[in-house]
Each structure stands twice: as C-alpha cells, then as structure tokens.
Amino acid sequence: MIQERLHNVLDSLTPGCRLVAVSKYHPAEAILACYKEGQRVFGESHEQEIRQKHELLPKDIEWHFIGHLQTNKVKYIAPYIDMVEACDSLKLMKEIEKQAAKNGRVIKVLLELHIAEEESKYGLSLDDCRQLLADGEWRDMKHVSICGLMMMASNTDDEEQIRREFTVAADFFDEVKAEYFADDDNFRERSWGMSSDFKIAMQCRSTMVRVGTYIFGERQY
Ligand SMILES: *Cc1c(COP(=O)(O)O)cnc(C)c1O
C-alpha cells in the first residue's frame, strides 16, 4: 500500500521537483518500506522522534526538519540534519550556524514565509524576509547554506486561493533570487505542496513537495 502510494506521487512529479516523504508520527518500518523503493529524503518535525529514527535507520537518509524548530533543539539535530526547512528568524539561523560549525558541517536552510491568510505564529512576512536578507548578517555564515524558500498554503478547499498563495511565493522567490542569489546555484528550492495541494504546487513552480498523509495514511499520534 505505502509502496503503491509512494510510486503514485513519484510518477506524478514534474521534472525538477523532488519528494520529501513526511514520515512524522509513522513508524520506522514505514520509512524503511519507502527506502527500499529508493526514496531517500524524509521530513520530520519533532526532535526526539527524528533522533530515534536517525539512530535506527540507514545513514544515507537525508533528514529534513520541516516543523517549527526551537533554538534550544538545534544542537541535537546539528550532527546529522541535512536541511532545516522552516527557518523563520535570524536568531534561529545564527544558532544553526553555531551548531553546524561545532560539528564541522554545513546545514542547508530554507526561509519559511508566512503568506497564508490564517493566523500562524510562524514564518516570515515578505517584508521581514526582505529585511533579514538586506541586513546581510547571513553573508558571514559559513556553515549555513540558504537554499531557497518554504511555505504552506491556507488550509482551504478554495483552489484559486491556494494557487494565488503559491504564486506569491514563487514570484517572491524570483525577487530575492535576482537581488541576493543571482550567482548562487545553491539558492534554488521552492518547497511548497502537501498531500492536499501538491499538484497545484507543482503548477506553481514547486521544486520540493512535502507529502505525508497521502503516502503513509493518517498519522498515528
Ligand atoms: C505534516 C507536514 C506536512 C505533510 O502534511 P500532509 O498533509 O500529511 O501531507 C508538510 N509540511 C509540513 C510543514 C508539515 O508539518
């Protein structure tokens, strides 16, 4: 079942778009089932859960931390995390830089945008994101690689609204790419699209869809 749904998603990916299989609240065996089909990128959002899975599972898995990350948790994931997808403050970025340096690593990050209409404590407004980049402190961070943008669309059935929000993000990507990262090939990811909206996201230039429920079924809390 998991294998079949994984391949459904993989077969539907547009060229240039990759899958982050969101395995939070699903057991290690479910991840292994996907791993055996060749999937290597998995997304988790809780520090203890990802730590246990990282210890248990093959070491060539690329772990993405996709949820809100508290600064005091960075040190636990810094030894192995491939990408922090939801970086939404300079404070968090500085802590990632510090802990990545301690581990002699470079950690990829995405800047998380808040575009959806619903209230959320997390994510940068477009202006906050512009401010963070203009401020320039990130330029001195040798152990953080800013690889692009991440966002979540509103949780709504209104497809046109979802499409509008993804398009705002995609246009904003072009803006900051041109202004700050024109010569930086690492800055290339547009992480949007989940189980309910990844097909729309791919029409709106997503390079990374984060799909959980569609592959693994309902989460086992
Ligand atoms: C849980 C989660 C997902 C996956 O959601 P599904 O609806 O299960 O596909 C994607 N992105 C983030 C940030 C999440 O927390």
The ligand as an SDF file (V2000), in Angstrom:
LIG
                    3D

 15 15  0  0  0  0  0  0  0  0999 V2000
    2.9730   17.4930    8.3800 C   0  0  0  0  0  0  0  0  0  0  0  0
    3.5240   18.4420    7.3890 C   0  0  0  0  0  0  0  0  0  0  0  0
    3.4560   18.1920    6.0170 C   0  0  0  0  0  0  0  0  0  0  0  0
    2.7490   16.9890    5.4170 C   0  0  0  0  0  0  0  0  0  0  0  0
    1.3770   17.1210    5.5170 O   0  0  0  0  0  0  0  0  0  0  0  0
    0.3910   16.0480    4.8460 P   0  0  0  0  0  0  0  0  0  0  0  0
   -0.9010   16.7540    4.7750 O   0  0  0  0  0  0  0  0  0  0  0  0
    0.3570   14.8680    5.7670 O   0  0  0  0  0  0  0  0  0  0  0  0
    0.9270   15.7080    3.5130 O   0  0  0  0  0  0  0  0  0  0  0  0
    4.0680   19.0920    5.1660 C   0  0  0  0  0  0  0  0  0  0  0  0
    4.6970   20.1890    5.6270 N   0  0  0  0  0  0  0  0  0  0  0  0
    4.7720   20.4670    6.9300 C   0  0  0  0  0  0  0  0  0  0  0  0
    5.4700   21.6990    7.3690 C   0  0  0  0  0  0  0  0  0  0  0  0
    4.1810   19.6150    7.8560 C   0  0  0  0  0  0  0  0  0  0  0  0
    4.2630   19.9140    9.1600 O   0  0  0  0  0  0  0  0  0  0  0  0
  1  2  1  0
  2  3  1  0
  2 14  2  0
  3  4  1  0
  3 10  2  0
  4  5  1  0
  5  6  1  0
  6  7  2  0
  6  8  1  0
  6  9  1  0
 10 11  1  0
 11 12  2  0
 12 13  1  0
 12 14  1  0
 14 15  1  0
M  END
$$$$
